[in-house]
Amino acid sequence: MPAIPRTRRSARRTARRTAVLTSAALLAAVAAAPGAQAAAGPDAPEPLAPGASYKVAHDTLGPQRLTPAQQRLSAAKEAEAARGFDGVRTRAALAGYKVSGGLHQSQKNSYWCGPATLVITQSARDEVAGRSQQDAATLLKTNTSGTAWYGININVPNPTGYPMADALNNRLPGAGYVPRALPYTPTATDKANFKQHITHNTDNDYAIAGNAWEVPGGPHLVGHPNIEIFHWVSIDGYNTDNAAGQVNYLDPVGGVSTSVISWAGSVPKSAHISSDTITTIMGGRGYVW
């Protein structure tokens, strides 16, 4: 069963078409260290996000790079998402949340949030429940430290170093998933782009795989304690009443026994959160859309 009611579900198999690939070129910072901030323009005065200093001091990821193919795909997707978002802002939907409808799974152990997010995100598109997290973990090369955001080549044709993006594209041919790296303090532009991306994906019947980096003193996902947590979630819908000012996400910790994760008891399987807040939470890592 899906984690939430499938209100206003995206049109599916009867009119399924390959989602139009979208994206205005990624900021040059995508290819640089994730902490790089916009150098000029209205984003320059952005104050440090809560927890950003901690991320700057503790990050060991190093520079990230998109392949030329990812850069081209990202540019195409960005442009399409921007055009589609104009319609979202101008129509008065007043219909609550629109979701692609991922099928929730609780992660099988303390470090399989990535495999669980992969199967949840995949199910938003193809509606297949109950896939093996073990198979997903093997594909993603997940280990006891979790599932990498970047720097791991998995066993798929032409791996890019972004395991979640590569796994989704391998399992959903034609999906055109691309990674979006975020600075430690996401700018107003980053937050606006995320709203465009979640509406684009939801409207085309796809979810987003988000890589959260929660740190002491920074914002946290619903029910998560004020500690450092690296975590994957599937973001599968948005509030149509406020043009994606809030989003819906599915948390693999929801439903996990407290004997596996001590703080899991307070975590819901699905939750709503401000889109700006979840963008900040993903700062220093990013999302796959």
C-alpha positions as CSV (number, residue, x, y, z in Angstrom):
1,M,0.0,0.0,0.0
2,P,1.2,3.5,-0.7
3,A,2.2,5.6,2.3
4,I,-0.3,8.3,1.6
5,P,-3.6,8.6,-0.3
6,R,-3.1,8.9,-4.1
7,T,-5.0,12.2,-4.5
8,R,-4.5,13.8,-7.9
9,R,-2.2,11.0,-9.0
10,S,-0.2,11.8,-12.1
11,A,-1.6,10.4,-15.3
12,R,-0.1,6.9,-15.8
13,R,0.0,4.0,-18.1
14,T,-2.9,4.9,-20.5
15,A,-1.0,8.0,-21.5
16,R,2.5,7.2,-20.5
17,R,5.1,8.9,-22.4
18,T,8.8,9.2,-21.7
19,A,9.0,12.2,-19.4
20,V,10.3,15.3,-21.3
21,L,13.9,15.7,-20.2
22,T,14.5,19.0,-18.5
23,S,17.1,21.4,-16.9
24,A,18.6,25.3,-17.2
25,A,22.3,24.6,-17.0
26,L,23.5,23.6,-13.5
27,L,25.4,26.3,-11.7
28,A,29.2,26.1,-12.3
29,A,29.4,25.3,-8.6
30,V,28.0,21.8,-9.3
31,A,31.4,20.8,-10.7
32,A,33.2,22.4,-7.7
33,A,33.3,21.7,-4.0
34,P,29.8,21.5,-2.6
35,G,30.5,24.3,-0.2
36,A,31.1,26.9,-2.9
37,Q,28.7,29.8,-2.8
38,A,27.3,31.9,-5.6
39,A,29.9,34.6,-6.4
40,A,27.6,37.4,-7.3
41,G,24.1,38.6,-7.8
42,P,21.2,38.5,-5.4
43,D,22.4,35.3,-3.8
44,A,25.7,36.7,-2.7
45,P,24.6,38.2,0.6
46,E,22.9,34.9,1.7
47,P,23.6,34.4,5.4
48,L,25.1,31.1,6.5
49,A,22.4,28.4,7.0
50,P,22.1,26.9,10.4
51,G,24.7,24.1,10.6
52,A,26.6,25.3,7.5
53,S,29.7,26.0,9.5
54,Y,29.7,22.5,10.9
55,K,29.4,21.1,7.3
56,V,32.3,23.3,6.1
57,A,34.5,22.0,8.9
58,H,33.6,18.3,8.6
59,D,33.1,17.6,4.9
60,T,35.6,15.2,3.3
61,L,33.8,14.7,0.0
62,G,36.0,16.7,-2.3
63,P,35.2,18.2,-5.8
64,Q,32.3,16.8,-7.8
65,R,31.9,16.7,-11.5
66,L,29.2,16.1,-14.0
67,T,29.9,14.2,-17.2
68,P,29.3,16.1,-20.4
69,A,26.2,14.0,-21.0
70,Q,24.9,14.9,-17.6
71,Q,25.6,18.6,-18.2
72,R,23.6,18.5,-21.5
73,L,20.7,16.5,-19.9
74,S,20.7,18.9,-16.9
75,A,20.4,21.9,-19.1
76,A,17.5,20.5,-21.0
77,K,15.7,19.4,-17.9
78,E,16.2,22.8,-16.2
79,A,14.7,24.7,-19.1
80,E,11.6,22.4,-19.2
81,A,11.1,22.6,-15.5
82,A,11.3,26.4,-15.5
83,R,8.6,26.6,-18.2
84,G,6.4,24.1,-16.4
85,F,6.6,26.0,-13.1
86,D,5.2,29.1,-14.7
87,G,1.9,27.2,-15.0
88,V,2.1,25.9,-11.5
89,R,2.4,29.5,-10.1
90,T,-0.4,31.0,-12.2
91,R,-3.1,28.4,-11.8
92,A,-5.1,28.5,-8.6
93,A,-5.1,24.7,-7.8
94,L,-6.4,24.8,-4.2
95,A,-6.4,21.0,-4.3
96,G,-3.7,20.1,-1.7
97,Y,-0.9,17.7,-2.4
98,K,-0.1,16.2,-5.7
99,V,2.0,13.1,-5.5
100,S,3.7,10.7,-7.8
101,G,2.9,8.0,-5.2
102,G,6.0,6.2,-4.0
103,L,5.4,2.9,-2.2
104,H,7.0,3.1,1.2
105,Q,9.5,0.5,2.6
106,S,11.1,0.7,6.0
107,Q,14.8,0.2,5.7
108,K,16.0,-3.3,6.7
109,N,18.9,-2.2,8.8
110,S,20.5,1.0,10.2
111,Y,22.5,1.8,7.0
112,W,20.1,0.8,4.2
113,C,18.3,4.1,3.8
114,G,19.8,4.4,0.3
115,P,18.6,1.0,-0.9
116,A,15.2,1.7,0.5
117,T,15.1,5.1,-1.1
118,L,16.0,3.6,-4.5
119,V,13.2,1.1,-4.4
120,I,10.7,3.7,-3.1
121,T,11.7,6.2,-5.8
122,Q,11.5,3.6,-8.5
123,S,8.1,2.6,-7.4
124,A,6.7,6.1,-7.8
125,R,7.2,5.6,-11.5
126,D,6.4,1.9,-12.1
127,E,4.1,1.2,-9.1
128,V,5.9,-2.0,-8.2
129,A,6.0,-2.6,-4.5
130,G,8.2,-4.9,-2.3
131,R,11.4,-4.9,-4.3
132,S,14.5,-6.3,-2.7
133,Q,16.5,-3.9,-0.7
134,Q,19.4,-6.4,-0.7
135,D,19.5,-6.2,-4.5
136,A,19.3,-2.4,-4.3
137,A,22.2,-2.4,-1.8
138,T,24.3,-4.6,-4.0
139,L,23.7,-2.3,-7.0
140,L,24.5,0.8,-5.0
141,K,27.6,-0.7,-3.4
142,T,26.1,0.3,0.0
143,N,28.3,-0.7,3.0
144,T,28.0,-0.1,6.7
145,S,28.8,3.6,6.2
146,G,25.7,3.9,4.0
147,T,25.2,4.8,0.3
148,A,27.5,7.4,-1.2
149,W,26.3,10.6,-2.7
150,Y,29.3,10.8,-5.0
151,G,32.6,9.1,-5.7
152,I,31.4,5.5,-6.3
153,N,31.2,3.8,-9.7
154,I,28.5,1.1,-9.6
155,N,28.2,-1.8,-12.0
156,V,26.1,-0.2,-14.8
157,P,27.1,0.9,-18.3
158,N,28.9,4.3,-18.2
159,P,28.9,5.0,-14.5
160,T,29.2,8.7,-13.5
161,G,30.3,8.4,-9.8
162,Y,26.8,9.3,-8.6
163,P,25.5,5.9,-7.6
164,M,21.8,6.8,-6.9
165,A,21.4,8.6,-10.3
166,D,23.1,5.8,-12.1
167,A,21.0,3.1,-10.4
168,L,17.7,4.9,-11.1
169,N,18.6,5.4,-14.8
170,N,19.6,1.8,-15.0
171,R,16.4,0.6,-13.5
172,L,14.1,3.2,-15.3
173,P,15.5,3.5,-18.8
174,G,14.7,6.9,-20.3
175,A,14.1,8.5,-16.9
176,G,16.9,10.9,-17.3
177,Y,17.8,11.3,-13.7
178,V,20.6,13.8,-13.0
179,P,22.3,14.8,-9.7
180,R,22.0,18.3,-8.3
181,A,24.7,19.3,-5.9
182,L,24.0,22.0,-3.3
183,P,26.3,24.3,-1.4
184,Y,26.4,24.2,2.4
185,T,24.2,27.2,2.4
186,P,21.7,26.8,-0.4
187,T,20.9,30.1,-2.0
188,A,17.5,31.6,-2.9
189,T,18.1,30.4,-6.4
190,D,18.8,26.9,-5.2
191,K,15.6,26.9,-3.3
192,A,13.6,28.2,-6.2
193,N,15.2,25.6,-8.5
194,F,14.2,22.8,-6.1
195,K,10.6,23.9,-6.3
196,Q,10.7,23.7,-10.1
197,H,12.3,20.3,-10.0
198,I,9.9,18.7,-7.6
199,T,6.9,20.0,-9.6
200,H,8.5,18.8,-12.8
201,N,9.2,15.3,-11.5
202,T,5.8,14.9,-9.8
203,D,3.9,16.2,-12.8
204,N,5.8,13.6,-15.0
205,D,5.2,10.8,-12.5
206,Y,8.7,10.6,-10.9
207,A,10.0,11.1,-7.4
208,I,13.2,12.8,-6.3
209,A,15.9,11.0,-4.3
210,G,17.2,13.4,-1.7
211,N,20.4,13.1,0.2
212,A,20.0,14.8,3.6
213,W,22.9,15.9,5.8
214,E,21.5,16.8,9.1
215,V,23.9,18.3,11.7
216,P,23.6,19.6,15.2
217,G,22.0,23.0,15.3
218,G,20.7,22.7,11.8
219,P,17.2,21.8,10.5
220,H,16.1,18.2,10.7
221,L,13.5,15.9,9.0
222,V,10.4,15.2,11.0
223,G,11.1,13.1,14.1
224,H,14.9,13.1,13.7
225,P,17.0,14.0,16.7
226,N,19.5,16.9,16.8
227,I,22.5,14.9,15.8
228,E,24.6,14.4,12.7
229,I,22.7,12.1,10.3
230,F,23.4,11.3,6.6
231,H,20.2,10.0,5.2
232,W,18.4,9.3,1.9
233,V,14.6,10.0,1.5
234,S,12.3,9.9,-1.5
235,I,10.5,13.2,-2.2
236,D,7.4,12.4,-4.1
237,G,5.0,15.3,-4.1
238,Y,4.2,19.0,-3.6
239,N,1.5,21.3,-2.2
240,T,-0.3,22.8,-5.2
241,D,-1.9,25.5,-3.0
242,N,1.4,27.3,-2.6
243,A,3.4,26.4,-5.7
244,A,5.5,23.7,-3.9
245,G,6.1,25.8,-0.8
246,Q,5.8,22.5,1.0
247,V,6.7,19.0,-0.2
248,N,5.8,15.4,0.7
249,Y,8.6,12.9,1.4
250,L,8.8,9.2,2.3
251,D,11.3,8.4,5.1
252,P,12.7,4.9,5.2
253,V,13.3,5.2,9.0
254,G,9.5,5.3,9.5
255,G,8.3,1.9,10.7
256,V,11.8,0.7,11.7
257,S,12.1,-1.0,15.1
258,T,13.8,1.1,17.9
259,S,16.0,-1.9,18.4
260,V,17.5,-1.2,15.0
261,I,17.5,2.7,15.1
262,S,16.9,4.0,18.7
263,W,15.1,7.1,17.6
264,A,12.9,5.6,14.9
265,G,9.8,5.5,17.0
266,S,9.1,9.2,16.4
267,V,9.7,9.2,12.6
268,P,6.6,9.0,10.3
269,K,6.7,7.0,7.1
270,S,5.6,10.1,5.2
271,A,5.6,13.7,6.2
272,H,5.3,17.3,4.9
273,I,8.1,19.8,5.2
274,S,8.9,23.2,3.8
275,S,10.7,23.0,0.5
276,D,13.2,25.6,1.6
277,T,13.9,23.6,4.8
278,I,14.5,20.3,3.0
279,T,16.7,22.1,0.5
280,T,18.8,23.5,3.4
281,I,18.9,20.0,4.9
282,M,20.4,18.6,1.7
283,G,23.0,21.4,1.6
284,G,26.5,20.0,1.1
285,R,25.1,17.0,-0.7
286,G,22.1,17.4,-2.9
287,Y,19.4,15.4,-4.7
288,V,18.8,13.3,-7.8
289,W,15.9,14.5,-10.0
